[in-house]
């Protein structure tokens, strides 16, 4: 897959780029992954991935441009000093409209994961949700941890698998409706904030006006539910 990658910001120590949905983070068979596509598009630059997104997920990705910055970002992620916010759509009404989804992540069948009451591999996600159309619900997600498939498993666990995420029981769609849309962190004393709304997906088309009406365009200012 050779999808065009949008670069949102080029800073001295890092770049911020947008991963298209449907593109693997690393190369997969004959398809270029996100990292390989970046290296091919910008051969004069060196990139150090500091986090990743699933294949079905689109949105903001941080790429360090030197080893020192990569180490700093690793520390920030470990200390939960980088705030990430995601948007998701589901056809199913959740067991609760807002709150915190938490539990231990455990491997399941065929590369899938499940949420358990165990403390091992702990995952925690805060969320809001609202109905935006008949049979269509919008979620604003704030992961407190960064586990594999965390958000996909979290929404599955409350009865609202992400639209297009067939692995976790949702119906097929034109894309997986999960998007990393807001990123914020302090970089040497300066607060850096980046935001990018999804640029494809039929069900995401009216998102900007919906988010403005809900006052979700500034997620850091919201009073997030604790349970």
N, CA, C and O of each residue as an XYZ file, in Angstrom:
908
protein
N       0.848     -1.200      0.000
C       0.000      0.000      0.000
C       0.880      1.245      0.000
O       1.790      1.358      0.821
N       0.623      2.165     -0.898
C       1.432      3.368     -0.997
C       0.553      4.613     -0.783
O       0.521      5.519     -1.616
N      -0.137      4.631      0.321
C      -0.976      5.775      0.648
C      -0.108      6.987      0.945
O       0.981      6.860      1.505
N      -0.588      8.149      0.569
C       0.133      9.383      0.854
C       0.049      9.682      2.345
O      -1.032      9.664      2.934
N       1.200      9.956      2.947
C       1.258     10.259      4.373
C       1.368     11.765      4.582
O       2.235     12.414      3.997
N       0.499     12.317      5.406
C       0.538     13.741      5.743
C       1.521     13.966      6.881
O       1.475     13.266      7.892
N       2.405     14.935      6.723
C       3.303     15.337      7.807
C       2.768     16.643      8.380
O       2.691     17.656      7.684
N       2.405     16.605      9.641
C       1.758     17.754     10.279
C       2.771     18.753     10.827
O       2.530     19.960     10.803
N       3.904     18.256     11.321
C       4.904     19.144     11.921
C       6.298     18.541     11.788
O       6.480     17.330     11.914
N       7.275     19.403     11.531
C       8.681     18.996     11.471
C       9.462     19.837     12.476
O       9.823     20.980     12.198
N       9.713     19.263     13.633
C      10.495     19.934     14.666
C      11.923     19.390     14.649
O      12.202     18.373     14.013
N      12.817     20.073     15.347
C      14.215     19.657     15.350
C      14.385     18.236     15.881
O      15.155     17.452     15.327
N      13.671     17.906     16.949
C      13.840     16.607     17.612
C      12.805     15.561     17.209
O      12.972     14.380     17.512
N      11.756     15.972     16.540
C      10.702     15.016     16.194
C       9.832     15.549     15.057
O       9.781     16.751     14.797
N       9.158     14.627     14.398
C       8.117     14.961     13.432
C       6.795     14.414     13.941
O       6.761     13.463     14.722
N       5.711     15.021     13.492
C       4.376     14.491     13.745
C       3.741     14.192     12.385
O       3.586     15.085     11.553
N       3.382     12.938     12.174
C       2.800     12.523     10.902
C       1.449     11.847     11.142
O       1.098     11.505     12.272
N       0.704     11.664     10.056
C      -0.616     11.044     10.127
C      -0.569      9.684      9.447
O      -0.339      9.603      8.241
N      -0.784      8.625     10.200
C      -0.829      7.280      9.615
C      -2.212      7.036      9.014
O      -3.219      7.208      9.701
N      -2.275      6.638      7.749
C      -3.575      6.308      7.158
C      -4.145      5.026      7.767
O      -3.393      4.141      8.177
N      -5.466      4.929      7.823
C      -6.064      3.664      8.247
C      -5.804      2.609      7.181
O      -5.694      2.924      5.997
N      -5.707      1.365      7.607
C      -5.468      0.275      6.664
C      -4.005      0.064      6.338
O      -3.670     -0.864      5.603
N      -3.122      0.903      6.866
C      -1.683      0.744      6.636
C      -1.040      0.163      7.892
O      -1.205      0.701      8.987
N      -0.315     -0.928      7.732
C       0.408     -1.509      8.857
C       1.515     -0.568      9.308
O       2.023      0.232      8.522
N       1.880     -0.669     10.566
C       2.940      0.200     11.074
C       4.281     -0.195     10.466
O       5.072      0.662     10.073
N       4.528     -1.505     10.393
C       5.726     -2.019      9.737
C       5.316     -2.760      8.474
O       4.141     -3.076      8.288
N       6.287     -3.038      7.604
C       6.005     -3.687      6.323
C       5.302     -5.017      6.528
O       5.583     -5.748      7.478
N       4.373     -5.320      5.612
C       3.592     -6.546      5.669
C       3.563     -7.148      4.282
O       2.929     -6.596      3.383
N       4.242     -8.282      4.089
C       4.410     -8.934      2.783
C       4.951     -7.908      1.762
O       6.032     -7.353      1.957
N       4.205     -7.665      0.692
C       4.688     -6.741     -0.346
C       4.263     -5.297     -0.109
O       4.646     -4.404     -0.864
N       3.477     -5.065      0.931
C       2.997     -3.707      1.206
C       3.973     -2.966      2.106
O       4.473     -3.513      3.089
N       4.233     -1.719      1.756
C       5.067     -0.879      2.613
C       4.304     -0.537      3.886
O       3.118     -0.210      3.835
N       4.971     -0.610      5.010
C       4.377     -0.144      6.245
C       4.581      1.353      6.399
O       5.228      1.996      5.572
N       4.014      1.899      7.475
C       4.112      3.328      7.727
C       5.567      3.791      7.846
O       5.964      4.775      7.221
N       6.355      3.079      8.648
C       7.746      3.483      8.846
C       8.531      3.410      7.542
O       9.289      4.326      7.221
N       8.355      2.331      6.791
C       9.059      2.203      5.523
C       8.637      3.291      4.531
O       9.462      3.800      3.772
N       7.352      3.641      4.543
C       6.859      4.701      3.654
C       7.479      6.045      3.999
O       7.824      6.826      3.113
N       7.619      6.313      5.310
C       8.257      7.561      5.734
C       9.720      7.601      5.288
O      10.199      8.630      4.809
N      10.420      6.492      5.445
C      11.834      6.452      5.053
C      11.999      6.602      3.545
O      12.949      7.224      3.070
N      11.058      6.020      2.798
C      11.124      6.131      1.344
C      10.800      7.551      0.880
O      11.403      8.055     -0.067
N       9.844      8.189      1.555
C       9.439      9.548      1.170
C      10.463     10.601      1.598
O      10.615     11.632      0.942
N      11.169     10.329      2.715
C      12.132     11.311      3.246
C      13.456     10.607      3.528
O      13.839     10.445      4.686
N      14.161     10.187      2.467
C      15.387      9.397      2.631
C      16.512     10.154      3.331
O      17.438      9.538      3.860
N      16.439     11.477      3.337
C      17.480     12.269      3.984
C      17.276     12.359      5.492
O      18.148     12.861      6.201
N      16.155     11.889      5.986
C      15.824     11.981      7.417
C      15.943     10.611      8.090
O      15.794      9.569      7.451
N      16.214     10.643      9.391
C      16.259      9.429     10.203
C      15.123      9.472     11.209
O      14.912     10.485     11.876
N      14.391      8.369     11.316
C      13.235      8.328     12.210
C      13.387      7.211     13.236
O      13.862      6.117     12.933
N      12.966      7.527     14.466
C      12.960      6.564     15.551
C      11.528      6.471     16.084
O      11.072      7.379     16.779
N      10.813      5.390     15.769
C       9.430      5.253     16.269
C       9.417      5.193     17.795
O      10.226      4.485     18.395
N       8.509      5.926     18.419
C       8.422      5.928     19.888
C       7.076      5.402     20.386
O       6.898      5.198     21.587
N       6.128      5.181     19.471
C       4.867      4.502     19.761
C       4.304      4.051     18.429
O       4.917      4.299     17.391
N       3.150      3.393     18.428
C       2.613      2.873     17.175
C       1.084      2.883     17.202
O       0.468      3.094     18.246
N       0.490      2.652     16.038
C      -0.952      2.511     15.907
C      -1.259      1.209     15.171
O      -0.496      0.780     14.305
N      -2.384      0.587     15.526
C      -2.815     -0.619     14.830
C      -3.112     -0.318     13.361
O      -3.290      0.835     12.969
N      -3.161     -1.377     12.565
C      -3.424     -1.240     11.133
C      -4.748     -0.541     10.859
O      -4.829      0.278      9.943
N      -5.793     -0.846     11.637
C      -7.110     -0.255     11.351
C      -7.198      1.210     11.776
O      -8.129      1.918     11.393
N      -6.223      1.660     12.569
C      -6.291      2.982     13.197
C      -5.553      4.027     12.380
O      -4.450      3.777     11.892
N      -6.155      5.190     12.231
C      -5.501      6.324     11.582
C      -5.124      7.356     12.646
O      -5.567      7.281     13.792
N      -4.298      8.315     12.241
C      -4.070      9.446     13.130
C      -2.630      9.764     13.457
O      -1.701      9.339     12.770
N      -2.471     10.527     14.527
C      -1.209     11.157     14.896
C      -0.163     10.158     15.379
O      -0.424      9.305     16.226
N       1.027     10.299     14.807
C       2.176      9.481     15.210
C       3.375     10.403     15.450
O       3.672     11.282     14.641
N       4.051     10.186     16.570
C       5.297     10.892     16.882
C       6.478     10.080     16.382
O       6.538      8.868     16.590
N       7.414     10.743     15.725
C       8.642     10.100     15.278
C       9.824     10.943     15.739
O       9.974     12.083     15.301
N      10.660     10.402     16.613
C      11.866     11.117     17.026
C      12.848     11.139     15.863
O      12.863     10.226     15.037
N      13.660     12.175     15.801
C      14.634     12.302     14.709
C      16.068     12.104     15.179
O      17.005     12.231     14.392
N      16.240     11.793     16.461
C      17.565     11.468     16.975
C      17.412     10.576     18.204
O      16.332     10.486     18.788
N      18.516      9.912     18.592
C      18.440      8.935     19.679
C      18.126      9.580     21.020
O      17.415      8.993     21.835
N      18.641     10.770     21.257
C      18.376     11.451     22.533
C      16.893     11.753     22.686
O      16.312     11.523     23.747
N      16.277     12.272     21.616
C      14.841     12.562     21.648
C      14.040     11.280     21.824
O      13.049     11.265     22.555
N      14.457     10.201     21.161
C      13.763      8.928     21.287
C      13.777      8.436     22.729
O      12.767      7.940     23.227
N      14.919      8.572     23.403
C      15.027      8.163     24.804
C      14.142      9.023     25.700
O      13.523      8.523     26.639
N      14.089     10.329     25.399
C      13.253     11.243     26.178
C      11.775     10.884     26.013
O      11.033     10.840     26.995
N      11.348     10.627     24.778
C       9.961     10.244     24.542
C       9.626      8.927     25.232
O       8.533      8.767     25.775
N      10.568      7.984     25.211
C      10.329      6.703     25.885
C      10.050      6.922     27.363
O       9.166      6.287     27.938
N      10.812      7.826     27.974
C      10.604      8.148     29.389
C       9.253      8.818     29.608
O       8.544      8.495     30.561
N       8.899      9.749     28.730
C       7.613     10.435     28.851
C       6.446      9.451     28.735
O       5.467      9.555     29.474
N       6.553      8.501     27.811
C       5.500      7.497     27.672
C       5.434      6.607     28.905
O       4.347      6.308     29.397
N       6.581      6.186     29.402
C       6.617      5.322     30.586
C       6.001      6.005     31.800
O       5.364      5.359     32.632
N       6.195      7.312     31.892
C       5.684      8.079     33.031
C       4.294      8.649     32.765
O       3.777      9.432     33.562
N       3.694      8.257     31.647
C       2.335      8.703     31.274
C       2.241     10.228     31.187
O       1.251     10.828     31.606
N       3.288     10.840     30.637
C       3.323     12.293     30.499
C       2.890     12.767     29.106
O       2.903     13.965     28.824
N       2.516     11.849     28.262
C       2.024     12.200     26.930
C       0.539     11.876     26.862
O       0.139     10.724     27.033
N      -0.265     12.885     26.615
C      -1.718     12.703     26.566
C      -2.160     12.401     25.138
O      -1.845     13.142     24.207
N      -2.889     11.306     24.981
C      -3.414     10.915     23.679
C      -4.927     10.775     23.766
O      -5.454     10.240     24.741
N      -5.613     11.252     22.754
C      -7.068     11.174     22.706
C      -7.489     10.602     21.356
O      -6.932     10.950     20.315
N      -8.471      9.729     21.395
C      -8.923      9.028     20.199
C     -10.423      9.233     19.999
O     -11.166      9.512     20.940
N     -10.841      9.086     18.744
C     -12.253      9.087     18.379
C     -12.608      7.720     17.810
O     -11.824      7.128     17.069
N     -13.782      7.224     18.156
C     -14.228      5.932     17.636
C     -15.733      5.967     17.418
O     -16.452      6.730     18.063
N     -16.194      5.134     16.502
C     -17.620      4.976     16.243
C     -18.016      3.517     16.455
O     -17.237      2.606     16.174
N     -19.223      3.308     16.948
C     -19.761      1.960     17.122
C     -21.240      1.953     16.765
O     -21.927      2.965     16.903
N     -21.718      0.816     16.309
C     -23.140      0.631     16.033
C     -23.906      0.206     17.280
O     -25.137      0.207     17.291
N     -23.177     -0.155     18.325
C     -23.800     -0.726     19.511
C     -23.770      0.252     20.689
O     -22.769      0.925     20.933
N     -24.884      0.312     21.405
C     -24.964      1.149     22.601
C     -24.151      0.510     23.726
O     -24.284     -0.690     23.965
N     -23.317      1.277     24.419
C     -22.484      0.699     25.473
C     -23.271      0.403     26.745
O     -24.373      0.915     26.943
N     -22.690     -0.426     27.599
C     -23.317     -0.757     28.878
C     -23.414      0.481     29.766
O     -24.321      0.589     30.592
N     -22.479      1.413     29.594
C     -22.528      2.687     30.304
C     -22.071      3.783     29.350
O     -21.231      3.539     28.484
N     -22.618      4.991     29.502
C     -22.369      6.069     28.543
C     -21.004      6.724     28.712
O     -20.437      7.241     27.749
N     -20.474      6.702     29.936
C     -19.151      7.272     30.184
C     -18.566      6.596     31.414
O     -19.268      5.932     32.177
N     -17.262      6.782     31.588
C     -16.631      6.173     32.752
C     -15.225      5.719     32.456
O     -14.558      6.257     31.573
N     -14.773      4.719     33.203
C     -13.446      4.148     33.042
C     -13.570      2.654     32.801
O     -14.311      1.958     33.495
N     -12.836      2.174     31.814
C     -12.782      0.746     31.510
C     -11.401      0.258     31.928
O     -10.393      0.770     31.442
N     -11.341     -0.714     32.813
C     -10.037     -1.152     33.313
C     -10.028     -2.652     33.570
O     -11.062     -3.274     33.815
N      -8.830     -3.206     33.505
C      -8.661     -4.635     33.731
C      -7.340     -5.102     33.177
O      -6.568     -4.317     32.625
N      -7.083     -6.394     33.328
C      -5.854     -6.975     32.817
C      -6.028     -7.452     31.385
O      -7.025     -8.093     31.055
N      -5.056     -7.137     30.533
C      -5.094     -7.574     29.138
C      -4.476     -8.973     29.039
O      -3.349     -9.210     29.473
N      -5.246     -9.881     28.459
C      -4.786    -11.261     28.341
C      -4.938    -11.726     26.898
O      -5.931    -11.413     26.241
N      -3.957    -12.469     26.411
C      -4.033    -12.961     25.033
C      -5.193    -13.934     24.886
O      -5.510    -14.707     25.791
N      -5.813    -13.867     23.718
C      -6.935    -14.745     23.397
C      -6.574    -15.536     22.145
O      -5.405    -15.862     21.941
N      -7.542    -15.845     21.314
C      -7.276    -16.661     20.133
C      -6.884    -15.826     18.925
O      -7.349    -14.699     18.752
N      -6.022    -16.395     18.094
C      -5.647    -15.825     16.788
C      -5.162    -14.376     16.890
O      -5.539    -13.532     16.078
N      -4.340    -14.100     17.873
C      -3.743    -12.772     17.983
C      -4.634    -11.728     18.618
O      -4.263    -10.555     18.659
N      -5.790    -12.112     19.113
C      -6.690    -11.166     19.780
C      -6.369    -11.098     21.272
O      -5.593    -11.890     21.807
N      -6.998    -10.115     21.919
C      -6.816     -9.913     23.354
C      -8.179     -9.849     24.031
O      -9.204     -9.643     23.382
N      -8.170    -10.027     25.345
C      -9.405     -9.900     26.116
C      -9.101     -9.198     27.434
O      -7.966     -9.208     27.910
N     -10.127     -8.592     28.013
C      -9.990     -7.872     29.276
C     -10.467     -8.778     30.407
O     -11.551     -9.358     30.336
N      -9.647     -8.893     31.453
C      -9.987     -9.748     32.589
C      -9.930     -8.934     33.886
O      -9.582     -7.754     33.869
N     -10.270     -9.564     34.990
C     -10.200     -8.904     36.296
C      -8.827     -9.038     36.940
O      -8.610     -8.560     38.054
N      -7.903     -9.684     36.244
C      -6.550     -9.854     36.768
C      -5.802     -8.516     36.746
O      -6.184     -7.601     36.018
N      -4.757     -8.409     37.530
C      -3.969     -7.176     37.617
C      -2.797     -7.159     36.629
O      -2.201     -6.110     36.384
N      -2.475     -8.324     36.068
C      -1.354     -8.402     35.138
C      -1.666     -7.647     33.849
O      -2.791     -7.684     33.351
N      -0.647     -6.959     33.314
C      -0.787     -6.215     32.053
C      -1.982     -5.265     32.120
O      -2.849     -5.265     31.246
N      -2.006     -4.468     33.164
C      -3.137     -3.589     33.481
C      -3.372     -2.535     32.405
O      -2.431     -1.904     31.924
N      -4.620     -2.356     32.039
C      -5.008     -1.344     31.050
C      -6.149     -0.512     31.605
O      -7.037     -1.030     32.282
N      -6.117      0.787     31.313
C      -7.153      1.686     31.821
C      -7.467      2.748     30.776
O      -6.567      3.382     30.226
N      -8.756      2.931     30.511
C      -9.212      3.882     29.498
C     -10.405      4.670     30.029
O     -11.374      4.084     30.513
N     -10.336      5.987     29.940
C     -11.484      6.835     30.268
C     -12.228      7.170     28.983
O     -11.624      7.244     27.913
N     -13.543      7.372     29.087
C     -14.280      7.646     27.854
C     -15.573      8.421     28.114
O     -16.171      8.361     29.188
N     -15.967      9.145     27.074
C     -17.298      9.713     26.935
C     -17.926      9.091     25.698
O     -17.213      8.649     24.797
N     -19.258      9.052     25.644
C     -19.921      8.608     24.420
C     -21.238      9.346     24.264
O     -21.825      9.824     25.235
N     -21.685      9.428     23.023
C     -22.963     10.076     22.738
C     -23.510      9.543     21.427
O     -22.747      9.161     20.539
N     -24.822      9.518     21.304
C     -25.461      9.107     20.060
C     -25.400     10.262     19.062
O     -25.775     11.386     19.397
N     -24.934      9.999     17.849
C     -24.861     11.064     16.844
C     -25.770     10.788     15.652
O     -25.939     11.645     14.784
N     -26.354      9.591     15.610
C     -27.289      9.234     14.546
C     -27.992      7.946     14.983
O     -27.583      7.305     15.951
N     -29.026      7.585     14.278
C     -29.723      6.348     14.611
C     -28.770      5.164     14.481
O     -28.238      4.904     13.402
N     -28.560      4.460     15.567
C     -27.685      3.298     15.534
C     -26.218      3.619     15.356
O     -25.458      2.776     14.881
N     -25.800      4.825     15.728
C     -24.393      5.195     15.587
C     -23.956      6.011     16.796
O     -24.555      7.039     17.110
N     -22.914      5.551     17.467
C     -22.457      6.193     18.695
C     -21.005      6.624     18.560
O     -20.161      5.875     18.069
N     -20.731      7.857     19.009
C     -19.383      8.419     18.985
C     -18.741      8.309     20.363
O     -19.372      8.598     21.380
N     -17.477      7.887     20.381
C     -16.705      7.773     21.613
C     -15.494      8.696     21.560
O     -14.811      8.794     20.540
N     -15.243      9.366     22.672
C     -14.000     10.096     22.882
C     -13.232      9.328     23.954
O     -13.716      9.154     25.072
N     -12.038      8.875     23.606
C     -11.289      7.953     24.450
C      -9.972      8.562     24.921
O      -9.268      9.226     24.160
N      -9.657      8.322     26.185
C      -8.392      8.773     26.755
C      -7.701      7.577     27.424
O      -7.994      7.258     28.576
N      -6.792      6.921     26.708
C      -6.091      5.793     27.323
C      -5.105      6.272     28.386
O      -4.327      7.195     28.147
N      -5.141      5.652     29.541
C      -4.204      5.976     30.619
C      -2.975      5.080     30.555
O      -1.949      5.371     31.171
N      -3.087      3.989     29.806
C      -1.982      3.070     29.568
C      -1.881      2.855     28.070
O      -2.722      3.343     27.316
N      -0.875      2.141     27.636
C      -0.678      1.960     26.200
C      -0.465      0.510     25.816
O       0.622      0.137     25.374
N      -1.486     -0.309     25.979
C      -1.380     -1.734     25.708
C      -1.848     -2.063     24.282
O      -2.630     -1.326     23.681
N      -1.352     -3.179     23.765
C      -1.750     -3.642     22.437
C      -3.265     -3.864     22.372
O      -3.841     -4.555     23.213
N      -3.895     -3.269     21.364
C      -5.345     -3.401     21.125
C      -6.185     -2.862     22.289
O      -7.356     -3.219     22.419
N      -5.607     -2.019     23.125
C      -6.306     -1.597     24.346
C      -7.680     -0.996     24.082
O      -8.661     -1.414     24.696
N      -7.766     -0.033     23.188
C      -9.035      0.661     22.958
C     -10.051     -0.249     22.270
O     -11.245     -0.182     22.564
N      -9.589     -1.079     21.376
C     -10.477     -2.005     20.674
C     -11.094     -3.013     21.652
O     -12.283     -3.323     21.584
N     -10.261     -3.507     22.552
C     -10.736     -4.461     23.556
C     -11.637     -3.763     24.577
O     -12.635     -4.333     25.017
N     -11.285     -2.531     24.953
C     -12.083     -1.785     25.930
C     -13.514     -1.599     25.441
O     -14.461     -1.857     26.184
N     -13.679     -1.152     24.192
C     -15.033     -0.930     23.681
C     -15.776     -2.252     23.458
O     -16.987     -2.326     23.666
N     -15.065     -3.273     23.045
C     -15.684     -4.594     22.934
C     -16.225     -5.044     24.300
O     -17.297     -5.643     24.379
N     -15.471     -4.750     25.376
C     -15.847     -5.225     26.714
C     -17.108     -4.565     27.250
O     -17.768     -5.120     28.128
N     -17.455     -3.385     26.733
C     -18.686     -2.723     27.175
C     -19.805     -2.864     26.143
O     -20.809     -2.154     26.196
N     -19.614     -3.790     25.209
C     -20.663     -4.096     24.241
C     -20.708     -3.201     23.025
O     -21.700     -3.207     22.296
N     -19.644     -2.419     22.783
C     -19.630     -1.478     21.656
C     -18.373     -1.635     20.810
O     -17.538     -0.731     20.778
N     -18.224     -2.769     20.122
C     -17.035     -2.931     19.277
C     -16.970     -1.832     18.222
O     -17.997     -1.354     17.740
N     -15.758     -1.442     17.875
C     -15.544     -0.336     16.943
C     -16.012     -0.721     15.539
O     -15.656     -1.784     15.030
N     -16.798      0.134     14.930
C     -17.317     -0.100     13.592
C     -16.172     -0.442     12.635
O     -15.183      0.286     12.552
N     -16.317     -1.552     11.917
C     -15.292     -1.978     10.972
C     -14.224     -2.879     11.565
O     -13.373     -3.392     10.838
N     -14.256     -3.080     12.890
C     -13.254     -3.914     13.556
C     -13.781     -5.341     13.680
O     -14.279     -5.743     14.732
N     -13.664     -6.095     12.598
C     -14.226     -7.447     12.549
C     -13.547     -8.392     13.547
O     -14.172     -9.331     14.039
N     -12.281     -8.143     13.839
C     -11.572     -8.999     14.798
C     -12.284     -9.039     16.147
O     -12.292    -10.067     16.824
N     -12.882     -7.910     16.531
C     -13.539     -7.829     17.834
C     -15.064     -7.777     17.745
O     -15.736     -7.229     18.618
N     -15.588     -8.357     16.672
C     -17.021     -8.610     16.615
C     -17.890     -7.544     15.981
O     -19.115     -7.649     16.029
N     -17.296     -6.521     15.390
C     -18.100     -5.481     14.733
C     -18.362     -5.853     13.278
O     -17.680     -6.706     12.711
N     -19.359     -5.204     12.684
C     -19.658     -5.463     11.288
C     -18.646     -4.781     10.384
O     -17.986     -3.818     10.773
N     -18.541     -5.298      9.176
C     -17.611     -4.747      8.197
C     -18.047     -3.339      7.796
O     -19.239     -3.034      7.780
N     -17.084     -2.490      7.474
C     -17.380     -1.125      7.034
C     -16.287     -0.672      6.072
O     -15.385     -1.440      5.737
N     -16.377      0.587      5.631
C     -15.392      1.086      4.671
C     -14.033      1.337      5.311
O     -13.049      1.547      4.602
N     -13.962      1.319      6.658
C     -12.701      1.466      7.375
C     -12.929      1.079      8.832
O     -14.069      0.931      9.273
N     -11.852      0.917      9.564
C     -11.959      0.771     11.004
C     -12.104      2.155     11.611
O     -11.244      3.012     11.403
N     -13.168      2.389     12.352
C     -13.472      3.741     12.818
C     -12.833      4.048     14.171
O     -13.512      4.256     15.177
N     -11.497      4.067     14.155
C     -10.695      4.475     15.305
C      -9.616      5.416     14.800
O      -8.893      5.103     13.854
N      -9.517      6.588     15.451
C      -8.609      7.628     14.964
C      -7.951      8.348     16.133
O      -8.633      8.807     17.050
N      -6.626      8.444     16.101
C      -5.864      9.188     17.110
C      -5.854     10.663     16.708
O      -5.135     11.050     15.787
N      -6.645     11.484     17.394
C      -6.868     12.834     16.869
C      -6.223     13.956     17.666
O      -6.159     15.084     17.177
N      -5.746     13.691     18.868
C      -5.208     14.778     19.692
C      -4.030     14.252     20.508
O      -4.087     13.168     21.088
N      -2.959     15.051     20.537
C      -1.725     14.653     21.207
C      -1.160     15.868     21.929
O      -1.091     16.956     21.358
N      -0.757     15.685     23.181
C      -0.231     16.813     23.949
C       0.857     16.342     24.912
O       0.730     15.295     25.546
N       1.940     17.141     25.013
C       3.036     16.804     25.916
C       3.905     18.042     26.120
O       3.856     18.981     25.326
N       4.683     18.036     27.166
C       5.642     19.116     27.425
C       7.005     18.718     26.867
O       7.510     17.629     27.139
N       7.585     19.618     26.086
C       8.888     19.353     25.493
C       9.864     20.454     25.921
O       9.855     21.569     25.399
N      10.696     20.096     26.884
C      11.658     21.043     27.452
C      10.987     22.341     27.894
O      11.435     23.442     27.574
N       9.898     22.171     28.641
C       9.226     23.306     29.254
C       8.171     23.974     28.403
O       7.528     24.922     28.854
N       7.977     23.506     27.186
C       6.979     24.088     26.286
C       5.895     23.053     26.004
O       6.202     21.927     25.613
N       4.632     23.424     26.200
C       3.527     22.510     25.924
C       3.288     22.430     24.424
O       3.072     23.445     23.761
N       3.330     21.229     23.907
C       3.110     20.984     22.485
C       1.765     20.269     22.326
O       1.501     19.280     23.010
N       0.930     20.765     21.435
C      -0.377     20.164     21.193
C      -0.600     20.029     19.696
O      -0.378     20.972     18.935
N      -1.038     18.858     19.285
C      -1.312     18.592     17.874
C      -2.682     17.931     17.753
O      -3.071     17.098     18.571
N      -3.397     18.333     16.706
C      -4.741     17.789     16.493
C      -4.994     17.609     15.009
O      -4.632     18.459     14.195
N      -5.618     16.494     14.666
C      -5.918     16.219     13.258
C      -7.157     15.347     13.190
O      -7.166     14.227     13.701
N      -8.199     15.858     12.561
C      -9.439     15.095     12.418
C      -9.310     14.095     11.275
O      -8.553     14.332     10.334
N     -10.028     12.994     11.342
C      -9.930     11.991     10.271
C     -10.300     12.577      8.920
O     -11.246     13.357      8.810
N      -9.545     12.196      7.885
C      -9.780     12.760      6.561
C     -10.390     11.751      5.597
O     -10.493     12.022      4.401
N     -10.793     10.595      6.104
C     -11.540      9.665      5.260
C     -12.460      8.812      6.129
O     -12.303      8.749      7.348
N     -13.406      8.170      5.489
C     -14.413      7.383      6.204
C     -15.763      8.067      6.104
O     -15.941      9.184      6.589
N     -16.710      7.395      5.474
C     -18.040      7.982      5.241
C     -18.703      8.445      6.535
O     -19.326      9.507      6.564
N     -18.577      7.665      7.600
C     -19.258      7.981      8.852
C     -18.542      9.061      9.665
O     -19.082      9.552     10.656
N     -17.332      9.429      9.250
C     -16.581     10.485      9.931
C     -16.797     11.862      9.292
O     -16.227     12.845      9.766
N     -17.598     11.958      8.238
C     -17.659     13.172      7.436
C     -18.140     14.408      8.188
O     -17.655     15.510      7.929
N     -19.075     14.250      9.104
C     -19.648     15.413      9.807
C     -19.028     15.597     11.190
O     -19.606     16.264     12.048
N     -17.862     15.010     11.404
C     -17.290     14.957     12.745
C     -16.930     16.328     13.314
O     -17.150     16.578     14.499
N     -16.385     17.210     12.494
C     -15.922     18.512     12.993
C     -17.049     19.286     13.672
O     -16.870     19.803     14.775
N     -18.203     19.368     13.023
C     -19.315     20.119     13.604
C     -19.861     19.422     14.850
O     -20.270     20.087     15.802
N     -19.868     18.091     14.850
C     -20.337     17.339     16.014
C     -19.432     17.589     17.213
O     -19.916     17.828     18.319
N     -18.123     17.533     17.000
C     -17.164     17.749     18.093
C     -17.252     19.171     18.640
O     -17.131     19.386     19.846
N     -17.459     20.123     17.765
C     -17.593     21.516     18.203
C     -18.848     21.683     19.057
O     -18.824     22.362     20.083
N     -19.933     21.066     18.630
C     -21.187     21.162     19.378
C     -21.063     20.510     20.755
O     -21.634     20.992     21.733
N     -20.319     19.420     20.819
C     -20.141     18.687     22.081
C     -19.061     19.305     22.967
O     -18.908     18.922     24.126
N     -18.316     20.261     22.415
C     -17.167     20.852     23.114
C     -16.072     19.812     23.371
O     -15.409     19.836     24.407
N     -15.895     18.903     22.414
C     -14.875     17.864     22.520
C     -13.606     18.204     21.751
O     -12.666     17.409     21.737
N     -13.560     19.358     21.117
C     -12.360     19.725     20.364
C     -11.188     20.088     21.276
O     -10.042     20.133     20.830
N     -11.477     20.345     22.552
C     -10.428     20.629     23.534
C     -10.511     19.589     24.656
O     -10.932     19.912     25.766
N     -10.114     18.350     24.376
C     -10.327     17.272     25.346
C      -9.578     17.439     26.657
O      -9.990     16.880     27.673
N      -8.498     18.188     26.658
C      -7.734     18.388     27.899
C      -8.524     19.222     28.912
O      -8.258     19.157     30.112
N      -9.487     19.998     28.432
C     -10.253     20.868     29.313
C     -11.493     20.189     29.895
O     -12.182     20.767     30.735
N     -11.773     18.977     29.452
C     -12.955     18.269     29.948
C     -12.709     17.686     31.325
O     -11.576     17.381     31.697
N     -13.783     17.537     32.069
C     -13.706     16.872     33.365
C     -13.954     15.377     33.112
O     -15.093     14.943     32.937
N     -12.883     14.619     33.096
C     -12.965     13.229     32.685
C     -13.545     12.356     33.796
O     -13.207     12.530     34.967
N     -14.422     11.416     33.426
C     -15.015     10.517     34.414
C     -13.955      9.598     35.020
O     -13.020      9.183     34.335
N     -14.104      9.288     36.282
C     -13.104      8.475     36.979
C     -13.520      7.021     37.144
O     -12.668      6.168     37.392
N     -14.800      6.717     37.014
C     -15.213      5.312     37.142
C     -16.453      5.056     36.289
O     -16.959      3.934     36.258
